[in-house]
Each structure stands twice: as structure tokens, then as C-alpha cells.
């Protein structure tokens, strides 16, 4: 009975994590749509001699935040770039092994990047770095990027566990 309760909690936690990562990707999409809107407005107003001041600053910050927001979803769903031409002929277990090792790499990479990006954010705030025209503190863009990298680490742990289970029990494997 205790194992069933533990399993239900695990399923709920995994479902919550999936929804959180999907919501974060949607947030990234909204940021990118905002960048497109800002650029569109700037082009139209620029045609009349009054482009939006600092539009390129908002574009730089927005694209960085938006792109990083998609990474956890890509890790979770296996939507990262892969070399399928080399792996499509492999058996289920070997594909799971490759996913397992790529999840380890993603986990290490995301943890190191989150740590170093957080230190970079602290430096941005302590030195009061700001964009040139709009005077937006650059450190604020680092915060959602760090959150994205932490979510990549969480997604990597999930894919690591799933691929390990696929290696241990290839009959339950979803590949091929």
C-alpha cells in the first residue's frame, strides 16, 4: 500500500513538473511574441521618422530570455537536435543509453550554467550594468535565464530516470 501511495505522489510530482515546464515554455513564447510586436511597432513608427527608442535593447533581452525558456521543454520532450541518421538503426536499449548519457550531459551543463549565470547576475547588479538607452538593469534578464537553467536540470533528471528505466526494462521503452 505504501508503494502505491509513493508511486501516486511521484506521478503527481512528475505531472506538476511537466505542466510547470510547459507553462515556462509558453512564457518564453509570449516574450518572443512581445519582441515581435515591439519590432513591428518600431518598424511602422520608424517609417514615419519615430522608431521606438531602445527597441534593439528589448530585442536582445527578450530573445535571450525567450530562447532559454524553451530549453527545459526541449529537454523534457526530446526536442533537442539529434543525429537521427546515426541512431535510427539502433535498438531500443541503445537509443535509451544515448538518451541517458545526453541527459547526464544536459544535467551537468545546466547546473554549471545556472551556477555561473547566477554569479553573473550578481555581478550585473553589483556593478549596476544597464542598457544604454532605456537604462534597464541587465541583471533582471539573468533571473529568468537562471530559472530556465534550473528547469533544464529538473527536466534532465526526469529524462535521466526515464531513460534508465528504459534501459532496465526495454520492453516498456517508447522508442521505435
C-alpha positions, 0 to 999 in steps of 0.5 A: 500500500505504501508503494502505491501511495509513493508511486501516486505522489511521484506521478503527481510530482512528475505531472506538476513538473511537466505542466510547470515546464510547459507553462515556462515554455509558453512564457518564453513564447509570449516574450518572443511574441512581445519582441515581435510586436515591439519590432513591428511597432518600431518598424511602422513608427520608424517609417514615419521618422519615430522608431521606438527608442531602445527597441534593439535593447528589448530585442536582445533581452527578450530573445535571450530570455525567450530562447532559454525558456524553451530549453527545459521543454526541449529537454523534457520532450526530446526536442533537442537536435539529434543525429537521427541518421546515426541512431535510427538503426539502433535498438531500443536499449541503445537509443535509451543509453544515448538518451541517458548519457545526453541527459547526464550531459544536459544535467551537468551543463545546466547546473554549471550554467545556472551556477555561473549565470547566477554569479553573473547576475550578481555581478550585473547588479553589483556593478549596476550594468544597464542598457544604454538607452532605456537604462534597464538593469541587465541583471533582471534578464539573468533571473529568468535565464537562471530559472530556465537553467534550473528547469533544464536540470529538473527536466534532465533528471526526469529524462535521466530516470526515464531513460534508465528505466528504459534501459532496465526494462526495454520492453516498456521503452517508447522508442521505435 
